[in-house]
Amino acid sequence: MIIQSSGGQLRLAANLKWMYTQLPFEARFDAAAAAGFTGVEFASPYELSATRVRELLDNAGLTQALINTPAGPAGSATAMGAAYVPSAQGVFREGVERALHYADVLGAPTVHVMAGLRPADADPEFAFSTYVTNIGWAAAQARAAGVRIVLEAINKREQPMYGLASMETAAAVAEAVDPVTVGVLFDVYHAQTDRGNVIERFERLAPMVKHVQIADNPGRGEPGTGEIAYENVLARIAASGYSGWVGCEYGPVGDTDEGLKWIERIVR
């Protein structure tokens, strides 16, 4: 879905983990296409075979914009990713390889490499060093596969032990490892929840931003249901020259399609 803001064009992708949740997962592809979306994202395609997901995309005429690396079982050390877990290097590498296989079959240009939680008993410097080493390895695999990887910081209010400290840290790691292959996933909701100054921070990080996600705060609903001045935020993102996808990673406060009226109300 291409929308026009006062700053220029933006491409919206429906996040099928968060949107159309009244429908079975496989039915959400057609629902997103019927609403006008041309791209979708979701964290985990791994519950289905890669060929089945590709079939669903093709049948609906959709592009897969983003997937995540696999997460471990709930309650495990790698439940939110393995990159920051010193004891899980093998799990991390297997996950990256699996994600790149899915990205190849789905035609997804971007994989979010999840940092994961820093173990409480791990030395912080050693855990961070492990993370940088892991991202360097993942970058080499992604570069060979022709895929970008992105790094996302999750706000500390919700995940105080999440390894990646901030979007600024993500940018520094990407710059050190491979700024062509590795970039920042700029999540407006997490940025606002953690530190605020969304526009200033986006403009500072813009050269490193390779994917954007949106939701309002508080509540993580669609734009216009919270405090974020999305008319200004989206206009500045568009004016920056950013040409990637903007993932709608929000939980609609009511009906998903009814909630899409935010586009007319805020952007157009």
JOJO-V229379 format. One record per residue. N is the residue number from 0. RES is the residue in one letter. OMEGA is omega in degrees with one decimal (* if undefined). NEAR is the number of other C-alpha atoms within 12 Angstrom. Layout:
n:res:omega:near
N:RES:OMEGA:NEAR
N:RES:OMEGA:NEAR
//
This chain:
n:res:omega:near
0:M:178.4:28
1:I:179.5:23
2:I:178.2:27
3:Q:171.1:22
4:S:179.9:26
5:S:179.9:21
6:G:-177.7:21
7:G:-176.1:21
8:Q:172.3:26
9:L:177.5:34
10:R:-179.7:32
11:L:173.7:40
12:A:177.2:39
13:A:174.6:48
14:N:-171.5:42
15:L:168.4:40
16:K:-172.5:30
17:W:-174.3:33
18:M:178.9:40
19:Y:-176.8:35
20:T:174.7:25
21:Q:-178.0:19
22:L:169.3:18
23:P:-172.6:14
24:F:-175.2:24
25:E:178.8:25
26:A:-175.5:21
27:R:-180.0:33
28:F:179.6:39
29:D:179.5:28
30:A:178.7:32
31:A:179.0:38
32:A:-180.0:28
33:A:178.7:21
34:A:177.7:27
35:G:177.5:24
36:F:174.9:36
37:T:178.6:32
38:G:176.4:40
39:V:172.8:49
40:E:170.3:45
41:F:-171.2:36
42:A:-168.2:32
43:S:173.0:34
44:P:-163.9:38
45:Y:176.2:25
46:E:176.8:16
47:L:174.5:16
48:S:179.0:19
49:A:180.0:26
50:T:177.9:20
51:R:177.9:18
52:V:179.1:35
53:R:177.7:27
54:E:178.9:22
55:L:177.7:28
56:L:-177.0:34
57:D:-179.5:22
58:N:-179.3:20
59:A:-178.8:26
60:G:-174.7:22
61:L:172.2:33
62:T:173.8:37
63:Q:-174.8:42
64:A:-171.6:41
65:L:164.6:45
66:I:174.6:47
67:N:165.5:40
68:T:-177.2:42
69:P:173.3:37
70:A:177.7:35
71:G:179.8:26
72:P:177.3:12
73:A:178.8:11
74:G:179.5:12
75:S:179.9:17
76:A:-176.8:30
77:T:-175.7:32
78:A:178.2:26
79:M:-179.9:36
80:G:-172.9:43
81:A:-171.6:42
82:A:-174.2:48
83:Y:-174.9:42
84:V:-173.6:43
85:P:-176.7:34
86:S:-170.9:21
87:A:-176.6:29
88:Q:178.4:26
89:G:177.6:17
90:V:179.7:25
91:F:-176.5:37
92:R:176.0:30
93:E:179.8:24
94:G:178.3:34
95:V:179.8:39
96:E:178.3:28
97:R:179.3:29
98:A:-179.5:41
99:L:174.4:40
100:H:178.8:29
101:Y:-180.0:36
102:A:179.0:39
103:D:-178.4:27
104:V:-175.9:26
105:L:-174.7:35
106:G:-179.5:32
107:A:-177.7:36
108:P:-169.0:35
109:T:175.5:44
110:V:173.9:50
111:H:177.3:50
112:V:-176.1:50
113:M:-178.8:43
114:A:-176.0:51
115:G:-178.9:42
116:L:174.9:38
117:R:179.1:37
118:P:-176.4:29
119:A:-177.3:16
120:D:-178.9:15
121:A:173.1:20
122:D:-175.6:16
123:P:-178.7:22
124:E:179.3:16
125:F:178.5:19
126:A:178.6:31
127:F:177.2:29
128:S:176.6:22
129:T:-179.7:30
130:Y:-178.5:41
131:V:178.1:35
132:T:179.4:26
133:N:179.7:37
134:I:176.5:43
135:G:178.2:28
136:W:179.8:28
137:A:179.8:42
138:A:179.2:38
139:A:179.0:26
140:Q:-178.9:28
141:A:179.4:35
142:R:179.3:24
143:A:-178.5:16
144:A:-178.3:26
145:G:-177.8:22
146:V:171.8:37
147:R:168.7:43
148:I:-179.9:50
149:V:-177.5:44
150:L:-176.7:50
151:E:172.5:44
152:A:177.3:43
153:I:-174.1:35
154:N:-173.7:27
155:K:175.4:21
156:R:-178.3:18
157:E:-178.1:14
158:Q:-174.8:21
159:P:-179.4:19
160:M:178.3:26
161:Y:-169.6:34
162:G:-174.7:43
163:L:-168.4:42
164:A:-173.4:33
165:S:174.2:33
166:M:178.0:39
167:E:175.1:29
168:T:177.2:26
169:A:179.4:39
170:A:179.7:36
171:A:178.1:25
172:V:179.0:36
173:A:-179.9:37
174:E:-178.0:26
175:A:-172.7:20
176:V:-177.8:27
177:D:-173.8:29
178:P:175.5:27
179:V:-176.3:24
180:T:-173.1:36
181:V:178.4:42
182:G:-176.7:41
183:V:165.5:45
184:L:-177.3:47
185:F:178.9:45
186:D:-174.7:43
187:V:179.4:47
188:Y:-179.6:42
189:H:179.0:36
190:A:-179.6:36
191:Q:-177.1:35
192:T:-173.8:28
193:D:-174.8:25
194:R:-173.8:22
195:G:-178.6:23
196:N:-170.9:19
197:V:-176.0:33
198:I:179.8:29
199:E:-178.2:19
200:R:177.7:28
201:F:-176.8:36
202:E:177.7:24
203:R:-176.6:20
204:L:-170.8:32
205:A:-179.9:30
206:P:-177.5:26
207:M:-175.6:38
208:V:-179.8:43
209:K:174.6:41
210:H:179.9:43
211:V:172.0:45
212:Q:-175.6:45
213:I:168.9:40
214:A:-179.7:41
215:D:-179.3:34
216:N:-0.2:29
217:P:173.9:23
218:G:179.5:20
219:R:175.2:29
220:G:-179.1:29
221:E:176.3:41
222:P:-179.0:38
223:G:179.3:31
224:T:-177.8:26
225:G:-169.9:22
226:E:-173.1:23
227:I:179.9:31
228:A:-171.5:26
229:Y:176.5:33
230:E:179.8:26
231:N:-177.2:21
232:V:-176.9:39
233:L:176.6:39
234:A:-179.5:27
235:R:175.8:28
236:I:179.3:44
237:A:-177.8:33
238:A:-179.1:22
239:S:-175.7:26
240:G:177.9:19
241:Y:-175.1:28
242:S:-179.7:21
243:G:179.7:32
244:W:171.6:40
245:V:-176.2:39
246:G:178.5:40
247:C:-176.6:45
248:E:-179.5:37
249:Y:174.9:40
250:G:-178.4:32
251:P:-178.4:33
252:V:176.1:26
253:G:177.3:18
254:D:-176.0:18
255:T:-177.6:30
256:D:176.3:26
257:E:179.3:17
258:G:180.0:25
259:L:175.3:33
260:K:175.1:20
261:W:-178.1:26
262:I:176.6:28
263:E:-173.9:16
264:R:-172.0:17
265:I:-171.0:25
266:V:-174.0:30
267:R:*:20
//
